[in-house]
């Protein structure tokens, strides 16, 4: 496998040239979440087999395996330190705590208690130790990694999805009935400073995820049906709809932006990864290689690569023949 550090030119012509540079078959069940470290040199996955696995991007090899047999694993996230992780419970009916784990010695640094039902959304601020969580208990909670005391509580209806903007000053909350609310993180207790209503076609929308574009100008909304929406983050205007992927069961399929915001990616029930041009909505790529539902897909923040997961983890890179002649990162890796 060969990767290159950004900024190698990412174009529509390059997207179809991506292929599976490495496949890991370490998990015995679905990979439900993945994340990259801030520097892009590490990838972490959480799985329904109750494992957390870390991978070196430089060597394309596994680094460490951590188990959470008692509570399960979901929504695993790197903190601002690559040796500490945050994750939610998956299979506990009595303890919905969020856990802060030291990778170095596999010890819990802190427990964040308060949610009374499954945590379905979890995001760390891009600028400090704040993080937010959304739960099926009808609440969104604000936290700080430095203390286990909840810093704030917002009551919501339906399944909430939450995300910070790239500057970490604003957070978005998607909730019922078909609304997106934007809050000033410094004054959340005053309520949302704006609310956008989304046309649900006569029905209620079950939100599965929300993300800001890298420049903060757009909001990406994943839902239970096979549609992904793009909203203008200032006006709330729906600017694009992405369709074509399969989701007959209403599974939680992550949708995300490329590192430069040019493209939108999503998995599918048939194992494919769909890539659309962000602004035109045109599908510009269809990557095949996963044998079953691809629940998670993310672009590396610093490298020309994508990670995706079903029960297998795949690292996608452009074939070296199509890479720029610029000096590249990770020359030791070989495409296979």
C-alpha distance (Angstrom), angle and dihedral (degrees) to the residues before:
residue distance angle dihedral
X1 . . .
X2 3.78 . .
X3 3.78 125.1 .
X4 3.76 130.5 178.8
X5 3.76 128.5 -150.6
X6 3.77 116.3 -116.9
X7 2.99 136.5 -74.7
X8 3.80 92.7 63.5
X9 3.81 105.0 131.5
X10 3.79 110.4 -91.5
X11 3.79 111.4 -156.3
X12 3.79 138.9 161.6
X13 3.80 88.7 -104.7
X14 3.79 90.9 58.1
X15 3.82 96.8 50.9
X16 3.86 95.8 74.3
X17 3.80 89.5 49.8
X18 3.81 93.0 67.6
X19 3.79 117.8 108.7
X20 3.79 139.0 168.0
X21 3.78 105.8 -75.0
X22 3.80 93.2 175.8
X23 3.81 136.0 9.2
X24 3.81 123.8 -164.7
X25 3.79 120.0 -159.9
X26 3.79 96.2 -174.1
X27 3.81 98.8 121.2
X28 3.79 128.1 79.5
X29 3.82 93.9 -161.4
X30 3.80 141.0 28.8
X31 3.80 120.0 -49.8
X32 3.80 101.2 -128.1
X33 3.81 100.3 -177.6
X34 3.79 142.7 10.2
X35 3.76 137.7 -179.2
X36 3.80 141.3 -179.8
X37 3.77 125.7 -132.0
X38 3.79 114.9 -110.6
X39 3.81 90.9 -102.1
X40 3.81 91.9 47.8
X41 3.80 94.6 -126.9
X42 3.81 95.7 111.0
X43 3.80 133.9 49.3
X44 3.80 124.3 -163.8
X45 3.79 128.1 -165.6
X46 3.79 133.8 -168.0
X47 3.79 119.9 -155.8
X48 3.77 141.5 -169.1
X49 3.82 85.9 -119.5
X50 3.85 84.6 75.1
X51 3.79 95.1 -110.6
X52 3.80 134.9 126.2
X53 3.80 113.8 -154.5
X54 3.77 129.3 -170.1
X55 3.80 124.8 -158.3
X56 3.78 133.5 -166.5
X57 3.78 111.0 -129.0
X58 3.82 92.4 -163.0
X59 3.80 92.8 59.6
X60 3.83 99.2 22.3
X61 3.80 88.0 -131.4
X62 3.82 135.2 124.2
X63 3.78 113.7 -95.7
X64 3.80 107.2 -176.0
X65 3.81 144.0 -10.4
X66 3.81 122.7 -146.1
X67 3.80 124.6 -177.0
X68 3.80 131.4 -146.5
X69 3.79 100.1 -178.5
X70 3.78 95.7 157.1
X71 3.78 99.4 50.8
X72 3.79 105.9 16.9
X73 3.81 124.3 -137.8
X74 3.80 134.8 -91.2
X75 3.82 137.7 152.7
X76 3.80 94.3 16.6
X77 3.82 112.7 -168.3
X78 3.79 136.1 179.9
X79 3.77 115.1 -122.6
X80 3.80 117.2 -142.1
X81 3.79 85.7 -81.9
X82 3.80 114.3 67.0
X83 3.80 90.3 -144.1
X84 3.83 93.5 64.0
X85 3.80 130.0 63.8
X86 3.78 136.6 -168.2
X87 3.79 121.8 -151.9
X88 3.80 143.6 159.5
X89 3.78 130.3 -125.5
X90 3.78 119.4 -96.8
X91 3.79 110.7 -177.4
X92 3.78 104.0 25.5
X93 3.79 118.7 110.8
X94 3.79 93.9 -178.4
X95 3.81 106.6 37.1
X96 3.80 118.7 46.5
X97 3.79 94.2 169.9
X98 3.78 120.7 147.4
X99 3.79 111.2 -128.0
X100 3.78 131.5 -143.7
X101 3.80 108.7 -155.5
X102 3.80 132.9 -167.9
X103 3.80 109.0 -137.7
X104 3.80 91.8 -162.0
X105 3.81 97.3 65.4
X106 3.83 102.3 7.5
X107 3.81 91.5 -117.5
X108 3.79 126.8 140.1
X109 3.78 111.4 -115.1
X110 3.79 95.8 -170.4
X111 3.80 144.2 -10.6
X112 3.79 121.6 -138.9
X113 3.79 108.6 -153.1
X114 3.77 128.6 -176.2
X115 3.79 110.3 85.3
X116 3.79 114.5 104.1
X117 3.79 98.5 -165.4
X118 3.81 139.0 32.5
X119 3.79 116.5 -44.7
X120 3.81 106.6 -131.1
X121 3.81 102.1 173.5
X122 3.79 131.0 38.7
X123 3.80 129.8 168.4
X124 3.80 135.4 168.4
X125 3.79 121.7 -141.2
X126 3.82 112.9 -105.8
X127 3.82 92.0 -137.3
X128 3.82 109.3 38.8
X129 3.82 145.7 1.9
X130 3.79 95.2 -72.1
X131 3.79 121.1 116.1
X132 3.78 137.6 174.7
X133 3.78 132.7 -145.3
X134 3.78 134.3 -167.3
X135 3.79 124.2 -156.6
X136 3.78 141.4 -173.1
X137 3.81 86.4 -118.2
X138 3.81 86.9 83.6
X139 3.77 97.9 -102.3
X140 3.78 143.1 107.0
X141 3.79 113.8 -155.3
X142 3.78 131.2 -161.1
X143 3.79 119.2 -145.9
X144 3.79 144.7 175.3
X145 3.80 120.5 -141.3
X146 3.80 89.9 -138.0
X147 3.81 94.7 64.7
X148 3.78 134.9 30.5
X149 3.81 91.6 -140.4
X150 3.80 113.4 109.2
X151 3.80 109.3 -114.4
X152 3.79 97.9 -158.9
X153 3.81 145.2 -6.5
X154 3.80 131.5 -148.0
X155 3.80 121.5 -174.0
X156 3.81 115.2 -136.9
X157 3.79 141.2 175.9
X158 3.79 123.3 -124.0
X159 3.79 127.2 -5.7
X160 3.83 109.6 -23.6
X161 3.80 127.4 -147.3
X162 3.80 121.0 -168.0
X163 3.81 138.5 -169.0
X164 3.81 140.9 167.1
X165 3.78 123.0 -128.3
X166 3.85 115.5 -117.6
X167 3.84 92.1 -97.0
X168 3.80 92.4 51.9
X169 3.81 91.9 -129.7
X170 3.80 98.8 104.9
X171 3.77 132.4 40.3
X172 3.77 128.8 -162.6
X173 3.77 126.2 -144.1
X174 3.79 122.8 -165.2
X175 3.79 112.4 -160.9
X176 3.79 144.4 142.5
X177 2.94 135.8 -34.1
X178 3.82 90.7 42.2
X179 3.79 96.1 -76.7
X180 3.79 137.7 135.7
X181 3.79 115.3 -154.3
X182 3.79 125.0 -165.2
X183 3.79 120.6 -153.7
X184 3.77 134.3 -170.3
X185 3.79 102.2 -124.8
X186 3.80 90.3 -143.6
X187 3.80 93.8 52.7
X188 3.81 105.3 25.8
X189 3.81 90.7 136.9
X190 3.80 89.1 69.3
X191 3.79 89.3 64.6
X192 3.81 130.5 -114.9
X193 3.78 116.0 -31.9
X194 3.81 89.4 -148.0
X195 3.80 137.5 12.3
X196 3.80 126.7 -159.6
X197 3.78 122.7 -159.3
X198 3.79 116.4 -146.8
X199 3.79 122.8 -152.4
X200 3.78 107.0 -116.1
X201 3.79 94.7 -174.3
X202 3.77 91.7 -110.8
X203 3.80 95.7 -46.6
X204 3.76 140.7 78.6
X205 3.80 120.1 -86.9
X206 3.79 120.0 -133.5
X207 3.79 104.3 -149.4
X208 3.80 117.2 -144.5
X209 3.78 100.6 176.3
X210 3.79 146.9 -10.1
X211 3.81 129.6 -157.4
X212 3.78 137.0 172.5
X213 3.78 119.2 -131.5
X214 3.83 114.9 -110.2
X215 3.81 90.6 -101.4
X216 3.81 92.4 45.8
X217 3.80 93.8 -123.9
X218 3.80 97.3 112.5
X219 3.79 140.0 40.3
X220 3.81 120.9 -143.8
X221 3.79 116.6 -150.8
X222 3.80 124.9 -164.9
X223 3.79 119.2 -167.0
X224 3.78 141.3 -179.2
X225 3.80 92.9 -96.5
X226 3.82 120.7 68.7
X227 3.81 95.3 -92.7
X228 3.79 131.6 98.9
X229 3.78 120.0 -162.2
X230 3.79 131.2 -151.5
X231 3.80 118.0 -155.7
X232 3.77 130.9 -172.7
X233 3.81 102.2 -114.0
X234 3.82 92.7 -144.6
X235 3.79 101.9 45.5
X236 3.81 102.7 19.7
X237 3.80 90.0 -128.0
X238 3.79 114.3 154.1
X239 3.79 103.4 -120.5
X240 3.79 102.2 173.0
X241 3.82 145.6 8.1
X242 3.80 122.6 -153.4
X243 3.79 117.7 -154.7
X244 3.79 139.7 160.6
X245 3.78 102.1 82.3
X246 3.81 121.2 107.7
X247 3.80 124.0 -113.8
X248 3.79 109.2 149.4
X249 3.82 93.8 151.2
X250 3.81 96.9 49.8
X251 3.79 92.1 -115.3
X252 3.77 122.0 175.4
X253 3.81 101.9 -98.9
X254 3.78 114.7 177.9
X255 3.79 118.0 -130.9
X256 3.80 119.0 -164.2
X257 3.79 144.8 166.2
X258 3.78 128.1 -111.3
X259 3.80 112.4 -109.0
X260 3.81 91.7 -96.2
X261 3.81 95.0 41.5
X262 3.82 94.4 -118.3
X263 3.78 95.1 117.7
X264 3.80 141.1 36.4
X265 3.80 120.5 -144.3
X266 3.79 132.3 -164.4
X267 3.75 138.4 168.0
X268 3.78 125.0 -128.3
X269 3.80 140.7 -148.8
X270 3.80 90.5 -109.1
X271 3.82 91.8 57.6
X272 3.80 96.4 -105.6
X273 3.78 125.8 129.3
X274 3.79 115.2 -137.5
X275 3.79 121.9 -154.2
X276 3.80 122.9 -166.0
X277 3.77 132.6 -175.8
X278 3.79 102.7 -107.9
X279 3.78 99.0 -135.3
X280 3.81 103.1 33.1
X281 3.82 96.7 36.9
X282 3.80 89.6 -136.9
X283 3.79 115.3 146.4
X284 3.79 106.2 -120.0
X285 3.78 101.1 172.2
X286 3.79 143.6 26.3
X287 3.79 115.5 -171.4
X288 3.78 118.6 -165.2
X289 3.77 127.6 -167.3
X290 3.80 111.2 96.4
X291 3.83 115.4 102.3
X292 3.82 95.1 -147.2
X293 3.81 144.0 9.3
X294 3.79 113.0 -22.8
X295 3.79 102.6 -145.9
X296 3.79 100.3 172.6
X297 3.80 134.5 37.8
X298 3.82 128.6 165.7
X299 3.77 137.2 170.1
X300 3.80 117.2 -127.1
X301 3.83 107.8 -111.0
X302 3.83 94.9 -136.6
X303 3.80 107.1 20.7
X304 3.77 138.4 61.7
X305 3.80 94.2 -108.7
X306 3.79 143.3 96.1
X307 3.79 129.6 -148.8
X308 3.80 122.1 -151.8
X309 3.76 135.4 173.2
X310 3.79 143.4 -155.4
X311 3.80 110.1 145.8
X312 3.80 83.5 -46.3
X313 3.78 128.3 58.7
X314 3.78 117.6 -131.6
X315 3.80 130.0 -166.0
X316 3.81 111.3 -155.8
X317 3.81 120.9 -158.8
X318 3.80 135.2 162.0
X319 3.78 114.4 -99.9
X320 3.83 109.4 -96.1
X321 3.80 90.6 -120.5
X322 3.80 88.5 68.2
X323 3.77 98.5 43.5
X324 3.76 121.7 108.2
X325 3.80 118.4 -98.0
X326 3.80 88.8 -118.9
X327 3.79 117.8 118.1
X328 3.79 107.8 -82.9
X329 3.75 137.2 -151.7
X330 3.82 121.3 -116.8
X331 3.81 98.4 25.4
X332 3.80 88.8 169.9
X333 3.80 92.6 70.1
X334 3.79 118.9 92.8
X335 3.79 126.1 -154.1
X336 3.80 112.2 -120.9
